[in-house]
Amino acid sequence: MVRSSHGARKHSRQILSKKPRNRGLSPITHEFQVFEIGEKAHIYLDSSVHHGMPSIRFHGKTGTVIGTQGHAFVLAVKDGNKIKSVLATPEHMKKVN
């Protein structure tokens, strides 16, 4: 009998898949994005970059940048009724227009 996965990426087949034209490495300019403290940012996971990837439960959520930690940014994201701090690198973030 098959045992289901209990890893950090379970149930993520559709979330982490890319369209055919976007497959492969993402542009290097995504790594050099700058976010100011207090700025809002969307969390969109880039499956081609594994380091600095937050949990898949935060994919598609919007948070506020509350600080930096090395190369990564700390975001305050509402998850249910709680505010959680999420650590993400700029490759997995997009600016809110």
N, C-alpha and C positions, 0 to 999 in steps of 0.2 A: 504494500500500500504506500502511496505517496504522502510524504509529510510536507505541509505548506511551510513556506519561508517565514521566519520571524525577524528578518533583518530590517535595517533602516530604510530600505527602498522597496518594501513590499507594497503591492497595489499601485505601482508607479509606471506601468507599461505605457499608458497613454500620456501621462504627465511629462515624462522624461523623453518621449520620442520627439523627433524633429521632422519637419517637412523635407522632402527630397532636396530642394534647392538650398536648404539651410544646414545640411549635414556636414560633418567635419568640424574642424576647429573654428571657433568664433573669431571675429576680428580682434586684433590686439588692442585696438582703441577702447574696447569695453573695459579693459583692465585699468585704464588711466582716467576713468571718470572721477570727478571730484564732487563730493556732497558736503554741504555746510551743515552745521549743527542747527536743528530746528526745521530743516528742509524735509519735505515728504518724498518718499520713494516707494515704488512698487517692487515686490519681490517676485522675480521670474527666474526660475532655476534654469541654468544652462548646463545640460547634461554632458557637454564635452569638457567641462572644467570641473574636476572633482573636489579640489581643495576649496575651503571656504563656503561649501554648499550647506545652507540651512536645511532643516527637516522639510520633507515634502508637504507637511501639513500647513506650511506658511506660503506655499506657492500661490501666487495671485493675490496675496494680501498687500495692503498698503500700510506703511509704518512711518514713524517720524525718527529721524536720525538724532540720537541723544549723545553720541560720543564716538570715539575711534578706539580701536585696539589693534595696534600694529598697522597692517595694511588693510584690515577689515573695518567695517562700521557696525556700531551697535544701534539697532532699531527698536523702538517701542511699538509693539504690534498688539492689537486687541484680539484675543483668542477666547471666544465665548464671553464670559463676564470679567475676565482677568486681562491685565496688561502684562505682556511678557516681553523680555528683552531677547532679541534675536541677533546673532552674530553672523554677518554675511560680507563677502568680498564684493567689490563693485561689479564683477562679471555677472552676478546674480541679481543685480538691481537695475532699475530704470527710473529715470527722473519723471516726476509727475508734472504734466504741462499745465 
